[in-house]
Amino acid sequence: MTNNAVIRRGLVLAGTIGIAGLLGAGVASAHVTANVLGSEPQQGGYGAITFRVPNEEENAATVKVEIDFKPEYAISSVRYQPIPGWTAEVTKTPLPAPVKNGKGLDVTEAVTKIVFTAQPGTKIGPGETQYQDFGITAGSLPAVDELVLPAIQTYDNGAVVAWDQVQAAGAEEPEHPAPTVSLAAASASGESHHAKTAAAQAAAEESASTDDTARWLGGAGLAVGALGLGVGAGAVLRSRKASK
């Protein structure tokens, strides 16, 4: 075999392996994922999370997506981004006993799930070419390093896929991994945007109050000055009359 033939065969083999690798990566990544834009959400704070839901069935469409929240996370607030053609329902469940949230406060009722349901005529179409993003904000986030948010995907043919397997440290990714979000440790600076906003608002109100006080004192000073001028003018007139 000539050197050129060996090179050609090697290139063909490399190309075949490369294509197989890309196809394998595509299949492995075609699952429900939780994504965060920007910096990691902080423990005890609020986070914006987007769930990307692809369609894996060739002959069925996705019509419902459920995201589950562990009661021990004690997340008391979840809001969702409206999507045309989809409805959303947030479920809150009373807890058997109060649970401390990421801020150290007792929570007696926590969000346990949010369900997105497609309306007639809306769906994530069959095949592996379509997906839908579902955006939420949640808080206060728990004091954990990783938020595990199992998802349940329902197809219009009745098939249900649970994305709820937790990947063990050092192990390969499971067949149906649960969506996860890493959380940064709480910091004094980011403890929260709400605290900064409240402080800024208080400062603005204090500044406005100071301005109002200064204006009032200035007005009062002008009034006293005017009164003093009036009294002085009256005294001058009385003095002139008396001299006459």
C-alpha positions in Angstrom: 0.0 0.0 0.0 1.4 3.4 -1.0 1.8 6.2 1.5 -1.0 8.2 -0.3 -3.4 5.3 0.1 -2.5 5.1 3.8 -3.1 8.8 4.3 -6.4 8.7 2.5 -7.6 5.8 4.6 -6.5 7.5 7.7 -8.4 10.7 6.8 -11.6 8.7 6.0 -11.3 6.9 9.4 -10.7 10.2 11.3 -13.7 11.7 9.5 -15.9 8.8 10.4 -14.8 8.9 14.0 -15.4 12.7 14.1 -18.9 12.4 12.7 -19.8 9.6 15.1 -18.5 11.8 18.0 -20.6 14.7 16.9 -23.7 12.5 16.6 -23.1 11.0 20.0 -22.7 14.5 21.5 -25.9 15.5 19.9 -27.8 12.6 21.4 -26.2 13.0 24.8 -27.0 16.7 25.0 -30.6 16.3 23.8 -32.2 16.4 27.2 -33.9 19.0 29.4 -31.3 21.4 30.8 -31.4 24.4 33.2 -29.3 27.3 32.1 -28.3 30.6 33.7 -27.3 33.8 31.8 -24.6 35.8 33.5 -23.1 35.1 36.9 -24.2 32.2 39.1 -27.2 32.9 41.3 -26.2 33.3 45.0 -27.5 31.2 47.9 -30.1 33.2 49.7 -30.8 35.4 46.7 -32.9 35.2 43.6 -32.0 33.6 40.3 -33.3 33.7 36.7 -33.2 30.1 35.2 -34.1 29.0 31.7 -35.2 25.4 31.0 -34.4 24.3 27.5 -36.7 21.4 26.4 -35.8 19.7 23.2 -38.0 17.1 21.4 -36.6 13.5 21.1 -39.5 11.6 19.7 -39.7 11.2 15.9 -43.5 10.8 15.8 -44.7 12.7 18.9 -44.7 16.3 20.1 -44.1 17.6 23.6 -47.2 19.1 25.1 -46.4 19.4 28.9 -43.3 20.1 31.0 -43.2 19.8 34.8 -40.4 21.2 36.9 -40.2 19.9 40.5 -38.7 21.7 43.5 -37.7 19.9 46.6 -39.7 21.0 49.7 -36.4 21.2 51.7 -35.3 24.0 49.4 -38.0 26.2 51.0 -38.3 28.3 47.8 -41.3 30.5 48.5 -41.5 32.5 45.2 -41.4 31.3 41.6 -42.4 33.5 38.7 -42.5 32.5 35.0 -42.1 34.2 31.7 -45.4 34.0 29.7 -45.1 32.1 26.4 -47.8 32.4 23.7 -49.7 29.1 23.4 -48.6 27.8 26.8 -50.2 28.1 30.3 -48.3 27.8 33.5 -49.4 26.8 37.0 -47.2 27.2 40.2 -48.0 24.8 43.0 -47.2 25.8 46.6 -47.4 23.1 49.4 -47.7 23.6 53.2 -44.7 22.1 54.9 -45.1 19.6 57.8 -42.7 21.8 59.8 -41.1 25.2 59.1 -37.9 25.0 57.0 -35.1 27.5 57.0 -34.6 29.1 53.6 -31.3 30.5 52.2 -31.7 33.6 54.3 -32.2 31.7 57.5 -35.9 32.6 57.7 -38.7 30.1 58.5 -40.8 29.0 55.5 -44.1 27.2 56.1 -45.3 27.0 52.5 -42.9 26.2 49.6 -43.1 26.0 45.9 -43.0 22.3 44.9 -43.7 22.4 41.1 -44.5 24.5 38.1 -46.3 22.9 35.1 -46.2 24.3 31.6 -49.0 23.0 29.4 -49.4 23.5 25.6 -52.8 24.8 24.4 -54.5 23.3 21.3 -52.4 24.1 18.2 -49.2 24.6 20.2 -46.4 22.0 20.8 -42.7 21.3 20.5 -42.8 19.5 17.2 -41.6 15.9 16.5 -38.0 15.2 15.6 -34.8 16.5 17.1 -34.9 19.9 15.4 -37.2 21.8 17.7 -37.0 23.0 21.3 -38.7 25.5 23.6 -37.2 27.7 26.4 -39.2 28.2 29.6 -37.9 31.0 31.8 -38.5 31.5 35.5 -37.2 33.4 38.5 -37.0 31.7 41.9 -36.0 32.6 45.5 -34.9 32.7 48.1 -32.5 30.1 46.8 -31.3 27.5 49.4 -27.9 27.3 51.0 -26.7 24.4 48.7 -23.9 24.2 46.1 -26.2 22.7 43.4 -29.9 23.1 42.8 -31.4 19.9 41.4 -34.6 20.5 39.5 -36.1 17.2 38.1 -38.2 17.7 35.0 -41.0 15.5 33.5 -41.7 15.7 29.8 -45.0 14.5 28.4 -45.7 13.8 24.7 -49.0 13.9 22.8 -48.8 10.1 22.3 -48.9 9.5 26.0 -45.2 8.9 26.5 -43.7 10.4 29.6 -39.9 10.9 30.2 -38.6 11.8 33.7 -35.3 13.7 33.7 -34.5 13.0 37.3 -31.3 11.1 37.6 -28.5 12.7 39.7 -25.0 12.3 38.4 -22.7 10.8 40.9 -19.2 12.4 41.4 -16.8 11.0 38.9 -19.4 9.0 37.2 -20.6 9.2 33.6 -23.7 11.3 32.8 -26.8 9.2 33.4 -29.3 8.5 30.6 -31.9 10.9 32.0 -30.0 13.6 34.0 -31.9 16.0 36.1 -31.5 19.7 35.2 -29.1 21.4 37.7 -27.9 24.9 38.6 -24.8 25.7 40.5 -25.2 28.3 43.3 -22.5 30.7 44.5 -21.9 31.3 48.2 -23.7 34.3 49.6 -21.6 37.4 49.9 -22.0 40.6 51.7 -22.0 42.5 48.5 -24.5 40.4 46.7 -26.6 39.5 49.6 -28.7 41.1 47.7 -29.7 43.4 45.1 -32.9 44.0 47.1 -30.9 45.2 50.1 -29.0 47.6 47.9 -32.1 48.8 46.2 -33.8 49.4 49.6 -30.8 51.3 50.9 -30.6 53.4 47.7 -34.3 54.2 48.1 -33.9 55.0 51.7 -31.0 57.3 50.9 -33.1 59.0 48.2 -36.0 59.5 50.6 -33.6 60.9 53.2 -32.1 63.2 50.7 -35.6 64.3 49.6 -36.5 64.8 53.2 -33.4 66.9 53.8 -34.1 69.0 50.8 -37.7 69.6 52.0 -36.4 70.5 55.5 -33.9 72.9 54.0 -36.6 74.5 51.8 -38.9 74.8 54.8 -36.2 76.4 56.9 -35.3 78.7 54.1 -38.9 79.7 53.6 -39.3 80.2 57.3 -36.1 82.4 57.3 -37.5 84.5 54.5 -40.7 84.9 56.4 -39.0 85.9 59.6 -36.8 88.3 57.6 -39.8 89.9 56.0 -41.5 90.2 59.3 -38.4 91.8 60.7 -38.4 94.3 57.9 -42.0 95.1 58.5 -41.4 95.7 62.2 -38.4 97.9 61.5 -40.3 99.9 58.9 -43.2 100.4 61.4 -40.8 101.6 64.1 -39.3 104.1 61.7 -42.7 105.5 60.8 -43.7 105.8 64.5 -40.4 107.5 65.3 -41.0 110.1 62.6 -44.6 110.8 63.7 -43.4 111.2 67.3 -40.7 113.7 66.3 -43.2 115.8 64.4 
